[in-house]
Amino acid sequence: MDWHRKYDTLKEGLLAEDRDLKKIKQRLKNQEIETPSWGYSNAGTRFMTFEEPEAAANVYQRLEDAAQVHKYTGICPSVALHIPWDEVEDYGALKDRAEELGLELGSINPNLFEDYDYKLGSLTNPDPSIRKKALKHVFECVEIMEETGSEALSFWLPDGTNYPGQGDFRRRKAWLEEALKDTYAALPQGGRLLIEYKYFEPGFYHTDIADWGMANHFARTLGERAQVLVDLGHHFKGTNIEHIVAFLLEEGQLGGFHFNNKKYADDDLTTGSIKPYQVFLIYNELVKEEEQGEKEPEIAYMIDQMHIVKPKIEAMIQSAVNIQRSYAKALLVDREELERAQAEGDAVRCEEILKEAYETNVDPLLMKVREEMELDPRPLEAFRKSGYREKIARERAV
């Protein structure tokens, strides 16, 4: 049975269940996920970097590769920049090149972890001159937001300590609050500050923004244009991330979400490669807010991955498609039936309703959506046949 016949079968079943198929398809067409510039360059571990001849060597090449992901998936129209990795003299020219490739420049990410001065911290360093230096870099990133038209400063603070007594928790908190207040005041009109958290690494005793509660505290002290950014890999094993997502959505505090997957720590593995059901459950909460919330949530979605073994572009396409699948399945959840089962305390039926949606083969639906968007129904296969990877390997090896 080819995918067209499978789609017709799924369509008949959904319409029989009184599902608004046109609405579901439109939501899938409107889906947007940012990709990170750094996901297209060589990356490694503490032990080794395995260089690839086709890996992008500069931001312009990274944009070219990101354009391929959008070309074949149709849902990745913007690229996040990391400064100074993506630093250029003329951001206007960079923006123009992105537009030529059918892309936009997305969130701006400061780098506060690759300077020797930051050994003991950046914005929470005990040396005031280093704190000032770090804040200057953040201000430079705010200026880049204005030059590129970016609407978000994606803020991850790596600061922390490795040993008890190494730093004063409260003093560091005060320094950070002061720096965030100055950063918030400098944001361009309409710009948002998305505050990320991580429970460990590179500090292994404590980090200054260790969890979503701390990130939420800092955001609330600043104002409505500061929100929390949730990264799928930045939690203890077993953490109920969908609960955190639902809580922040209810509070209007979820501003961003970074996709990846983990097995042990912040592994940055392909989204959906380890815990696809978890991604679905997270999207279940996101879709509920889309359909039942007072207004559409403004969430900056991004794939935050650096691929070590897999080819960069192919891995990014894989992640985008896996995220599409999770979203499509979440759109199929029978919410009225789920609410009835919840009200009746029928835990078995509640779980079965979710599993029915999760176990549905949505690939024919996604293929139909891509066909209607004038894309190849099979993104990864189409990219592999394009010869682009072999072409850039030859050109960039020179």
C-alpha positions in Angstrom: 0.0 0.0 0.0 1.6 3.3 -1.1 1.5 6.4 1.2 -1.4 8.0 -0.7 -3.7 5.0 0.1 -2.5 5.0 3.7 -3.3 8.7 3.9 -6.8 8.1 2.5 -7.4 5.4 5.2 -6.2 7.7 8.0 -8.3 10.6 6.6 -11.4 8.5 6.5 -10.8 7.4 10.1 -10.2 10.9 11.4 -13.3 12.3 9.6 -15.3 9.5 11.0 -14.2 10.6 14.5 -15.2 14.1 13.6 -11.7 15.5 13.6 -11.0 18.8 11.8 -8.4 17.5 9.4 -8.1 20.8 7.6 -7.2 22.5 10.8 -4.7 19.8 11.7 -3.0 20.1 8.4 -2.8 23.9 8.6 -1.2 23.7 12.1 1.4 21.3 10.7 2.1 23.7 7.8 2.5 26.6 10.2 5.0 24.8 12.4 8.3 26.5 12.7 11.5 25.3 14.4 14.8 27.2 14.4 18.0 25.4 13.8 21.4 26.4 15.4 24.3 27.6 13.3 26.6 25.6 15.5 24.9 22.4 14.6 26.4 22.5 11.1 30.1 22.7 12.1 32.6 20.2 13.4 31.9 19.2 17.0 33.5 16.8 19.4 33.8 15.4 22.9 36.3 15.8 25.7 38.3 13.2 23.9 38.2 13.9 20.1 36.7 16.0 17.4 36.0 14.0 14.3 36.3 16.5 11.4 34.2 16.1 8.3 35.2 17.5 4.9 31.7 18.9 4.4 31.3 20.6 7.8 30.7 24.3 7.6 33.7 26.5 8.4 32.0 29.9 8.8 28.6 31.4 9.4 27.9 31.9 5.7 28.4 28.2 5.0 26.3 27.4 8.1 23.4 29.4 6.6 23.8 27.5 3.3 23.5 24.2 5.1 20.5 25.4 7.2 18.8 26.4 4.0 18.9 22.7 2.9 17.1 21.6 6.1 14.4 24.2 5.4 14.3 23.3 1.7 13.4 19.7 2.5 11.3 20.0 5.7 9.6 23.4 5.1 9.5 24.1 8.8 13.0 25.4 9.7 13.0 29.0 8.4 15.3 30.6 10.9 18.8 30.1 12.2 20.1 31.0 15.7 23.5 32.7 15.9 26.2 32.2 18.6 28.5 35.0 19.3 31.5 35.2 18.8 31.3 31.9 16.8 29.2 33.7 14.1 30.7 37.1 14.5 31.0 39.2 11.2 31.8 42.7 10.4 28.6 43.4 8.5 25.4 41.9 10.0 23.3 43.6 7.4 25.1 41.7 4.7 24.6 38.5 6.7 20.9 39.2 7.0 20.7 39.8 3.3 22.4 36.5 2.5 20.0 34.7 4.8 17.1 36.2 3.0 18.6 35.2 -0.3 18.6 31.6 1.0 15.0 31.9 2.2 15.9 32.2 5.8 15.7 34.6 8.7 18.3 35.2 11.4 16.9 34.1 14.7 17.8 34.1 18.4 21.2 35.6 19.5 23.2 33.5 21.9 26.0 35.0 24.0 29.1 32.9 24.7 30.1 33.2 28.4 32.1 30.0 28.7 35.1 30.1 26.3 37.2 32.9 27.8 40.0 32.0 30.2 38.8 35.0 32.4 35.6 33.1 33.0 37.3 30.2 34.9 35.5 31.3 38.1 32.5 32.7 36.3 31.4 35.4 34.0 28.5 37.6 35.3 29.0 36.0 38.8 32.8 36.2 38.8 34.2 37.6 42.1 36.3 40.0 40.1 34.2 43.1 39.2 36.3 43.8 36.1 35.5 40.4 34.7 31.8 40.8 35.5 31.9 44.1 33.6 33.7 42.4 30.6 31.0 39.7 30.5 28.2 42.2 30.6 29.8 44.2 27.8 29.7 41.0 25.6 26.0 40.6 26.5 25.4 44.2 25.4 27.2 43.5 22.1 24.8 40.6 21.5 21.9 43.0 22.2 23.3 45.3 19.6 23.5 42.4 17.1 19.8 41.7 17.8 19.0 45.2 16.6 21.2 44.8 13.5 19.8 41.4 12.5 16.2 42.0 13.5 16.3 39.2 16.1 13.5 39.1 18.6 15.2 37.0 21.3 18.3 36.9 23.3 18.7 33.3 24.3 20.6 33.4 27.6 22.4 30.4 29.0 24.7 31.2 32.0 27.4 28.5 32.5 28.5 30.1 35.8 28.8 27.9 38.9 31.3 26.4 41.3 33.0 23.0 41.6 33.6 22.9 45.4 31.7 23.7 48.6 32.7 27.2 49.8 34.2 28.2 46.5 31.7 31.0 46.1 28.9 32.8 48.0 25.5 31.7 46.7 23.7 34.9 47.7 26.4 37.3 46.6 26.5 35.6 43.2 22.7 35.8 43.0 22.8 39.5 43.6 25.4 40.0 40.9 23.4 38.1 38.4 20.2 39.9 39.2 22.0 43.2 38.6 23.4 42.0 35.3 20.0 40.7 34.1 18.3 43.9 35.0 20.8 45.9 32.9 20.4 43.4 30.0 16.6 43.6 30.1 16.7 47.4 30.0 19.0 47.3 27.0 16.7 45.0 24.9 15.5 46.4 21.6 11.8 47.2 21.4 9.8 44.0 21.2 12.9 41.9 22.1 12.6 39.1 24.6 15.1 37.7 27.1 14.8 33.9 27.3 16.5 32.6 30.4 17.8 29.0 30.2 18.7 26.8 33.2 21.0 23.7 33.7 21.5 21.8 36.9 25.2 21.1 36.3 28.1 21.5 33.9 30.6 23.1 33.7 30.1 23.7 37.5 29.7 20.4 39.2 28.9 21.6 42.7 26.3 24.2 41.7 25.2 26.3 38.8 23.8 29.8 39.3 20.6 29.1 37.4 20.1 25.4 38.2 16.4 24.8 37.5 13.2 26.2 36.1 12.2 27.7 39.4 15.3 29.9 39.5 14.9 30.9 35.9 11.3 31.8 36.5 12.3 33.9 39.5 14.8 35.9 37.5 12.3 36.3 34.6 9.5 37.5 36.9 11.7 40.1 38.6 12.5 41.6 35.2 9.1 41.9 33.4 6.8 40.4 30.9 9.5 40.3 28.1 11.6 37.9 30.1 10.6 34.2 30.1 11.9 30.8 30.8 13.7 28.7 28.2 13.4 24.9 28.7 16.1 22.6 27.2 15.1 19.0 26.9 18.6 17.8 28.0 19.0 20.1 31.0 17.2 18.0 33.6 17.9 15.2 36.0 17.0 11.7 34.7 13.3 11.0 35.4 12.3 14.7 35.6 8.7 15.2 34.4 9.4 17.8 31.8 5.9 17.9 30.5 4.7 18.9 33.9 7.2 21.8 33.9 6.0 22.8 30.5 2.4 22.8 31.6 3.1 24.8 34.7 5.0 27.5 32.8 2.4 27.6 30.1 -0.3 28.2 32.7 1.8 31.0 34.2 2.5 32.5 30.8 6.2 32.0 31.4 7.3 29.5 28.8 9.2 31.6 26.2 11.4 29.0 24.5 12.0 25.3 24.1 15.2 23.6 22.9 14.9 20.1 21.4 17.4 17.3 21.6 17.6 14.0 23.5 19.7 12.5 26.3 20.7 9.2 27.6 22.8 10.2 30.5 23.4 13.9 30.7 23.2 16.8 28.3 24.1 14.5 25.4 22.6 16.7 22.5 21.4 13.5 20.7 19.0 13.6 17.8 15.5 14.5 19.0 13.3 11.4 19.3 16.3 9.0 19.2 16.0 8.0 22.9 12.7 9.1 24.3 10.2 9.8 21.5 7.2 9.2 23.8 8.5 12.0 26.1 8.6 14.4 23.2 5.0 13.5 22.4 3.9 14.0 26.0 5.5 17.5 26.0 3.7 18.3 22.7 0.5 17.1 24.2 0.7 20.0 26.7 1.8 22.5 24.1 -1.1 21.5 21.8 -3.6 21.8 24.7 -2.4 25.4 25.2 -2.7 26.1 21.5 -6.3 24.8 21.4 -7.6 25.8 24.8 -5.5 28.7 26.0 -6.7 32.3 25.9 -4.2 33.2 23.3 -1.6 31.4 21.1 1.6 30.9 23.1 4.6 32.7 21.8 7.3 30.0 22.1 10.6 30.1 20.3 11.3 26.4 19.3 14.8 25.4 18.4 16.8 22.2 17.8 19.9 22.5 20.0 22.2 19.8 18.9 25.8 19.4 17.9 26.3 16.2 15.9 29.5 14.2 16.4 29.0 10.9 14.5 26.1 11.7 12.2 26.3 14.0 9.1 25.2 17.4 10.3 22.4 18.2 7.8 20.9 14.7 7.8 20.8 14.6 11.6 19.1 18.0 11.6 16.5 16.8 9.1 16.0 13.7 11.2 15.2 15.8 14.3 12.9 18.1 12.4 10.9 15.2 11.1 10.7 13.5 14.5 9.5 16.7 16.0 6.9 17.0 13.2 5.7 13.4 14.1 5.3 14.3 17.8 3.3 17.4 17.0 1.1 15.6 14.5 0.4 12.8 17.0 -0.4 15.4 19.8 -2.9 17.1 17.4 -4.7 13.7 17.1 -5.4 13.4 20.9 -9.2 13.3 21.6 -9.2 16.0 24.2 -12.9 15.9 24.9 -12.8 12.1 25.6 -9.6 12.6 27.6 -11.3 15.2 29.8 -14.2 12.9 30.4 -12.0 10.0 31.4 -10.0 12.3 33.7 -13.2 13.5 35.4 -14.3 9.9 35.9 -10.9 9.0 37.4 -10.4 6.3 34.7 -6.6 6.2 34.7 -6.5 3.3 32.3 -8.7 5.0 29.7 -6.8 8.3 30.1 -3.5 6.5 29.2 -5.1 4.6 26.3 -6.4 7.8 24.7 -2.8 9.2 24.7 -1.4 5.9 23.5 -3.9 5.7 20.6 -2.7 9.0 19.3 0.9 8.2 19.9 0.8 4.9 18.1 -1.0 6.3 15.1 1.2 6.2 12.0 1.2 9.9 11.0 3.8 9.7 8.2 1.1 9.5 5.5 -0.4 12.7 6.9 2.9 14.4 7.0 3.7 13.3 3.5 0.4 14.8 2.3 1.1 18.0 4.1 4.5 18.3 2.4 3.0 17.5 -0.9 0.6 20.4 -0.5 3.5 22.6 0.5 5.2 21.6 -2.8 7.9 19.7 -1.0 9.2 16.2 -1.5 7.2 13.8 0.8 10.4 12.1 2.1 12.8 14.9 3.2 15.8 12.8 4.2 15.6 10.5 1.2 15.3 13.6 -1.1 18.3 15.3 0.5 20.4 12.2 0.2 19.6 12.0 -3.5 20.3 15.7 -4.1 24.1 15.3 -4.0 24.5 18.4 -1.9 26.7 16.7 0.7 29.1 15.4 -1.8 29.2 18.8 -3.6 30.1 20.8 -0.5 32.6 18.1 0.6 34.5 18.7 -2.7 34.2 22.5 -2.5 35.1 22.9 1.2 38.0 20.5 1.1 40.0 22.9 -1.1 
